[in-house]
Amino acid sequence: MKHFLTVLILSIALPTVIFSQKTGYQIKVKIDGFQQKEAYLGYYFGDKQYLKDTAFVEADGRFYFEGNEKLTGGMYLLVLPPDNQFVQLLLDDDNQWFSMETKLTDLAGSIKITGSEDNKRFYDYLKFISDRRPKADELKKQLDEAKDDEKKKVKIEEKIKVLDDEVMDYQKNLVAQYPKSMTALVIKANMPLDPPKFKGEQKETELQSFYWMRSHWFDNLDLADPKLVRTPFLFPKVEHFINKMTVQHPDSLNIAIDRVLEKMRPAEDNFKFYLIHFLNQFAKSNIVGMDAVYVHIAQKYYKTGLAPWTEEDQLKKIIENADRLDPLLIGKVAPNILKWSSLRRTTRTKAWRYLPSAPRLPPVMTLET
């Protein structure tokens, strides 16, 4: 009898538990002063922004973005026509059901979030930064006006340091308290690196500092986090590392690209986006010798089956182009002229573009912290 009652209770309770769990996503929005009939939900991907969803404004002025499947975690954009004002929202893999209210005249400053602690935390942080920015601007203005008054400069610089330390402490405490949150990911990714003080002559210490920065460039970013590719700050970080911190020689570039891709490999979207991006970048390069980077990428990744998303015909062209270019690269012994006399250098084929049909948004500002 006890066993029967237990089963009966479970059979009644189980459907309640199942149906109480929220699936998919729902973002409920109310914006005072917004008169348009529809709004859009966009997202960052690499160096671009794409549209994900459209919501139509109801009679009470509210609108809903909703779907049966969860959105991939990252930073999203609530975009408002006609001039594409926007609000940034953080979505992780856990809670994607929340609501927000704000005013059209002060989107970020008036925002109120209900049901998402991470977004509340994020906008509290932005408010903290915003409240201190006027004071920082005033101190910098005073520093410029001090000119040659060294004593006055020292006092102002001390005040600036106190303000900087306050912001840094706030950031560090927030990251330490909520290490797995999207807010922590955003803050940490934008925190400056702090190289050690090296000893020696100026040129020597500058070189040591540069090597340290290059070695630790991604310390604050987990390149294997799939949410990173859906933020506005991963792309410029990787571009700076490849194009500014790496010697622009194929051997050095190949090592740097391999380092980035290897760190990204556990995150399929990150790896996929950047493998395609690097292949395209060096396929269209006009710099002599950079075809060696194209060949390296094609042979190491595409030829070995690490780009399974590529259509068969496209994959065949990429590999054939790389194999034809390989013996003609700078520094290699020239092939037998008679054997290669019929070879014509073909136009290198660009890889399949990620999300080719996704509608583009006009340019928007990136997050400043």
C-alpha positions as CSV (number, residue, x, y, z in Angstrom):
1,M,0.0,0.0,0.0
2,K,2.9,2.4,0.9
3,H,4.5,1.6,-2.4
4,F,1.3,2.2,-4.3
5,L,0.7,5.6,-2.6
6,T,4.3,6.6,-3.4
7,V,3.8,5.8,-7.1
8,L,0.5,7.6,-7.2
9,I,2.0,10.7,-5.6
10,L,4.9,10.7,-8.1
11,S,2.6,10.2,-11.1
12,I,0.6,13.3,-10.0
13,A,3.6,15.4,-9.2
14,L,5.8,14.6,-12.2
15,P,3.7,16.4,-14.8
16,T,3.6,19.5,-12.7
17,V,7.4,19.5,-12.4
18,I,7.8,18.9,-16.2
19,F,5.4,21.6,-17.3
20,S,6.7,24.1,-14.8
21,Q,10.1,24.1,-16.4
22,K,10.5,26.9,-19.0
23,T,12.0,26.0,-22.3
24,G,13.1,28.2,-25.2
25,Y,13.3,32.0,-24.5
26,Q,11.0,34.9,-23.9
27,I,12.1,38.6,-23.5
28,K,9.2,40.9,-22.6
29,V,9.9,44.6,-23.4
30,K,8.1,47.9,-22.6
31,I,9.7,51.2,-23.8
32,D,8.0,54.4,-22.9
33,G,7.8,56.7,-25.9
34,F,8.4,54.0,-28.5
35,Q,5.8,54.5,-31.3
36,Q,7.0,52.0,-34.0
37,K,5.0,48.9,-34.8
38,E,8.0,46.4,-34.5
39,A,11.4,46.0,-33.0
40,Y,14.3,43.6,-33.7
41,L,16.5,41.3,-31.7
42,G,20.0,41.1,-33.2
43,Y,23.3,39.6,-32.1
44,Y,27.0,40.0,-32.6
45,F,28.9,37.4,-34.6
46,G,32.6,38.0,-35.2
47,D,32.9,41.5,-36.6
48,K,29.3,41.8,-37.8
49,Q,25.7,42.0,-36.4
50,Y,22.8,39.9,-37.6
51,L,19.0,39.8,-37.0
52,K,17.6,36.9,-35.0
53,D,14.0,37.8,-34.3
54,T,11.2,40.4,-34.9
55,A,8.6,41.4,-32.4
56,F,5.4,43.3,-33.1
57,V,4.2,45.9,-30.6
58,E,0.8,45.0,-29.0
59,A,-2.0,47.4,-27.9
60,D,-0.5,48.0,-24.4
61,G,2.8,49.0,-25.9
62,R,4.6,45.8,-24.9
63,F,6.3,43.4,-27.3
64,Y,7.8,39.9,-26.9
65,F,10.7,38.1,-28.4
66,E,10.1,34.4,-27.9
67,G,10.9,31.0,-29.4
68,N,10.8,27.3,-28.6
69,E,14.5,26.8,-28.6
70,K,17.1,28.6,-26.4
71,L,19.3,31.2,-27.9
72,T,23.0,30.6,-28.0
73,G,24.6,32.5,-25.2
74,G,26.2,35.9,-26.0
75,M,25.6,39.6,-26.2
76,Y,22.4,40.5,-28.0
77,L,20.9,43.8,-29.3
78,L,17.4,45.1,-28.9
79,V,17.3,47.3,-32.0
80,L,14.7,50.0,-32.3
81,P,13.7,51.5,-35.7
82,P,13.7,53.9,-37.5
83,D,17.2,55.0,-36.4
84,N,18.4,51.8,-34.9
85,Q,18.9,52.8,-31.3
86,F,19.8,49.8,-29.4
87,V,20.1,48.2,-25.9
88,Q,22.6,45.4,-25.2
89,L,21.3,42.3,-23.4
90,L,23.3,39.4,-22.0
91,L,22.0,35.8,-22.5
92,D,23.6,32.8,-21.0
93,D,22.5,29.1,-21.2
94,D,20.4,29.1,-18.1
95,N,17.8,31.9,-17.8
96,Q,16.4,33.3,-21.0
97,W,13.0,34.3,-19.6
98,F,12.9,37.9,-18.3
99,S,11.4,41.3,-18.9
100,M,12.7,44.8,-19.2
101,E,11.3,48.4,-19.2
102,T,13.0,51.6,-20.1
103,K,12.5,55.0,-21.7
104,L,13.2,55.9,-25.3
105,T,14.9,59.1,-24.2
106,D,17.3,57.3,-21.9
107,L,17.5,53.6,-22.9
108,A,20.5,52.5,-20.8
109,G,20.1,54.9,-17.9
110,S,16.4,54.1,-17.3
111,I,16.5,50.4,-17.8
112,K,14.8,48.1,-15.3
113,I,15.3,44.3,-15.6
114,T,13.1,41.7,-13.9
115,G,13.9,38.0,-13.9
116,S,17.6,38.2,-15.0
117,E,20.1,38.8,-12.2
118,D,22.9,38.9,-14.7
119,N,21.4,41.7,-16.8
120,K,20.6,43.7,-13.6
121,R,24.2,43.2,-12.5
122,F,25.5,44.3,-15.9
123,Y,23.5,47.5,-15.9
124,D,24.4,48.2,-12.3
125,Y,28.0,48.0,-13.5
126,L,27.4,50.3,-16.5
127,K,25.7,52.8,-14.2
128,F,28.7,52.6,-11.8
129,I,31.0,53.4,-14.7
130,S,28.7,56.2,-16.1
131,D,28.5,57.9,-12.7
132,R,32.3,58.1,-12.4
133,R,33.0,59.1,-16.0
134,P,32.3,62.9,-15.6
135,K,34.7,63.0,-12.6
136,A,37.4,61.3,-14.7
137,D,36.8,63.7,-17.6
138,E,37.1,66.7,-15.3
139,L,40.3,65.4,-13.7
140,K,41.8,64.8,-17.2
141,K,40.8,68.4,-18.2
142,Q,42.5,69.8,-15.0
143,L,45.6,67.8,-15.8
144,D,45.8,69.3,-19.3
145,E,45.3,72.8,-17.9
146,A,48.0,72.3,-15.3
147,K,50.7,72.4,-18.1
148,D,54.1,72.9,-16.4
149,D,52.8,73.0,-12.8
150,E,54.4,69.8,-11.6
151,K,53.1,69.9,-8.0
152,K,49.5,70.4,-9.3
153,K,50.0,67.6,-11.8
154,V,51.1,65.2,-9.1
155,K,48.0,65.9,-7.0
156,I,45.6,65.5,-9.9
157,E,47.3,62.3,-11.0
158,E,46.9,60.9,-7.4
159,K,43.2,61.6,-7.7
160,I,43.0,59.9,-11.0
161,K,44.7,56.9,-9.6
162,V,42.3,56.7,-6.7
163,L,39.4,56.8,-9.1
164,D,41.0,54.1,-11.4
165,D,41.7,51.9,-8.4
166,E,38.0,52.2,-7.3
167,V,36.8,51.1,-10.7
168,M,39.4,48.3,-10.9
169,D,38.4,47.0,-7.4
170,Y,34.8,47.0,-8.4
171,Q,35.6,45.0,-11.5
172,K,37.7,42.5,-9.7
173,N,35.2,41.9,-6.9
174,L,32.4,41.4,-9.4
175,V,34.4,38.9,-11.5
176,A,35.4,37.1,-8.3
177,Q,31.9,36.9,-6.9
178,Y,30.2,35.8,-10.2
179,P,33.0,34.2,-12.2
180,K,30.7,32.2,-14.5
181,S,28.3,35.1,-15.4
182,M,28.2,36.9,-18.7
183,T,28.8,40.1,-16.9
184,A,32.1,38.7,-15.6
185,L,33.0,37.5,-19.1
186,V,32.4,41.0,-20.5
187,I,34.4,42.8,-17.7
188,K,37.3,40.4,-17.6
189,A,37.7,40.4,-21.4
190,N,38.1,44.2,-21.4
191,M,40.4,44.5,-18.3
192,P,43.9,45.7,-19.2
193,L,46.9,43.3,-18.8
194,D,49.5,44.3,-16.2
195,P,53.0,43.3,-17.3
196,P,55.7,43.0,-14.7
197,K,58.4,45.7,-14.4
198,F,61.5,44.5,-16.3
199,K,65.0,45.6,-15.5
200,G,67.5,46.9,-18.0
201,E,67.8,49.6,-20.6
202,Q,64.7,51.2,-22.0
203,K,64.8,49.3,-25.4
204,E,65.4,46.0,-23.6
205,T,62.6,46.4,-21.1
206,E,60.2,47.6,-23.9
207,L,61.0,44.4,-25.9
208,Q,60.6,42.2,-22.8
209,S,57.3,43.9,-22.1
210,F,56.1,43.3,-25.7
211,Y,57.1,39.6,-25.6
212,W,55.2,39.3,-22.2
213,M,52.1,40.9,-23.7
214,R,52.2,38.7,-26.7
215,S,52.5,35.6,-24.6
216,H,49.7,36.6,-22.2
217,W,47.4,38.4,-24.8
218,F,44.5,36.0,-24.2
219,D,44.8,35.6,-20.5
220,N,41.5,37.3,-19.8
221,L,39.6,35.5,-22.6
222,D,38.7,31.9,-22.7
223,L,38.8,31.3,-26.4
224,A,37.0,28.0,-26.0
225,D,33.9,29.8,-24.5
226,P,31.3,29.6,-27.3
227,K,29.7,32.9,-26.0
228,L,32.8,34.9,-26.9
229,V,32.2,34.9,-30.7
230,R,28.8,36.5,-30.0
231,T,30.4,39.5,-28.4
232,P,31.8,42.7,-29.9
233,F,35.3,42.4,-28.3
234,L,36.7,39.1,-29.4
235,F,37.2,40.0,-33.1
236,P,39.4,43.2,-32.5
237,K,41.4,41.3,-29.9
238,V,42.2,38.5,-32.3
239,E,42.8,40.9,-35.2
240,H,45.3,42.9,-33.1
241,F,47.2,39.8,-32.1
242,I,47.5,38.4,-35.7
243,N,48.0,41.7,-37.5
244,K,49.9,43.9,-35.0
245,M,51.6,41.6,-32.5
246,T,52.8,39.0,-34.9
247,V,55.7,39.5,-37.4
248,Q,54.0,39.6,-40.8
249,H,55.9,36.6,-42.2
250,P,54.2,33.3,-43.1
251,D,56.2,31.3,-40.6
252,S,55.2,33.5,-37.7
253,L,51.6,34.0,-38.9
254,N,51.2,30.2,-39.2
255,I,52.3,29.7,-35.6
256,A,50.0,32.5,-34.3
257,I,47.0,31.2,-36.3
258,D,47.5,27.7,-35.0
259,R,47.7,29.0,-31.5
260,V,44.4,30.8,-31.8
261,L,42.6,28.0,-33.5
262,E,43.9,25.4,-31.1
263,K,42.6,27.4,-28.1
264,M,39.2,27.7,-29.9
265,R,38.8,24.1,-31.1
266,P,36.5,23.0,-28.2
267,A,34.0,25.7,-29.2
268,E,32.7,24.7,-32.6
269,D,31.3,28.1,-33.6
270,N,34.5,29.9,-32.6
271,F,36.7,27.5,-34.4
272,K,34.5,27.4,-37.5
273,F,34.2,31.2,-37.8
274,Y,37.9,31.9,-37.4
275,L,39.1,29.0,-39.6
276,I,36.9,30.4,-42.4
277,H,38.0,34.0,-41.6
278,F,41.7,33.2,-41.8
279,L,41.4,31.2,-45.0
280,N,39.5,34.1,-46.7
281,Q,41.9,36.7,-45.3
282,F,44.9,35.1,-46.8
283,A,43.2,33.9,-50.0
284,K,42.6,37.5,-51.0
285,S,45.9,38.9,-49.7
286,N,47.8,41.0,-52.2
287,I,51.1,40.8,-50.2
288,V,53.8,38.7,-51.8
289,G,54.4,35.4,-50.0
290,M,51.2,35.3,-48.0
291,D,49.9,32.5,-50.2
292,A,52.0,30.3,-47.9
293,V,49.6,31.0,-45.0
294,Y,46.6,30.1,-47.3
295,V,48.4,26.8,-48.2
296,H,49.2,26.1,-44.5
297,I,45.5,26.6,-43.4
298,A,44.1,24.6,-46.3
299,Q,46.5,21.6,-45.9
300,K,46.5,21.5,-42.1
301,Y,42.8,22.0,-41.5
302,Y,40.7,21.5,-44.6
303,K,42.7,18.6,-46.1
304,T,42.7,16.7,-42.8
305,G,38.9,16.8,-42.3
306,L,38.8,19.6,-39.7
307,A,36.3,21.6,-41.7
308,P,33.4,19.1,-42.2
309,W,30.9,21.9,-42.8
310,T,32.5,22.7,-46.2
311,E,30.5,21.5,-49.2
312,E,32.3,18.7,-51.1
313,D,32.9,20.7,-54.3
314,Q,34.2,23.7,-52.4
315,L,36.4,21.6,-50.3
316,K,37.9,20.0,-53.4
317,K,38.7,23.4,-54.9
318,I,40.4,24.7,-51.7
319,I,42.6,21.6,-51.4
320,E,43.5,21.5,-55.2
321,N,44.4,25.2,-55.1
322,A,46.6,24.7,-52.0
323,D,48.3,21.7,-53.5
324,R,49.0,23.6,-56.8
325,L,50.4,26.6,-54.9
326,D,52.5,24.5,-52.5
327,P,55.5,23.8,-54.8
328,L,55.5,27.4,-56.0
329,L,55.9,29.1,-52.6
330,I,58.8,31.5,-52.0
331,G,61.8,29.6,-50.6
332,K,61.0,26.2,-52.2
333,V,63.1,24.6,-55.0
334,A,61.5,25.4,-58.3
335,P,59.7,22.4,-59.9
336,N,60.8,20.9,-63.2
337,I,59.8,23.5,-65.8
338,L,58.7,20.9,-68.4
339,K,56.5,19.1,-65.9
340,W,54.9,22.3,-64.7
341,S,54.7,24.2,-68.0
342,S,51.0,23.7,-68.4
343,L,50.3,24.8,-64.8
344,R,48.2,28.0,-64.6
345,R,47.9,29.7,-61.4
346,T,44.2,29.6,-60.6
347,T,42.2,32.1,-58.7
348,R,42.0,30.9,-55.1
349,T,38.5,30.1,-54.1
350,K,37.1,31.8,-51.0
351,A,35.6,29.5,-48.3
352,W,31.9,29.3,-47.7
353,R,30.8,32.4,-45.9
354,Y,29.2,31.9,-42.5
355,L,25.5,32.8,-42.4
356,P,25.5,34.3,-45.9
357,S,21.8,35.0,-46.0
358,A,21.4,36.6,-42.6
359,P,20.2,40.2,-42.9
360,R,22.8,42.8,-41.9
361,L,22.1,45.6,-39.4
362,P,23.5,49.1,-40.0
363,P,26.7,49.7,-38.0
364,V,26.2,50.1,-34.2
365,M,28.4,51.2,-31.4
366,T,30.4,48.6,-29.5
367,L,30.4,48.3,-25.7
368,E,32.8,50.6,-23.9
369,T,33.9,49.7,-20.4
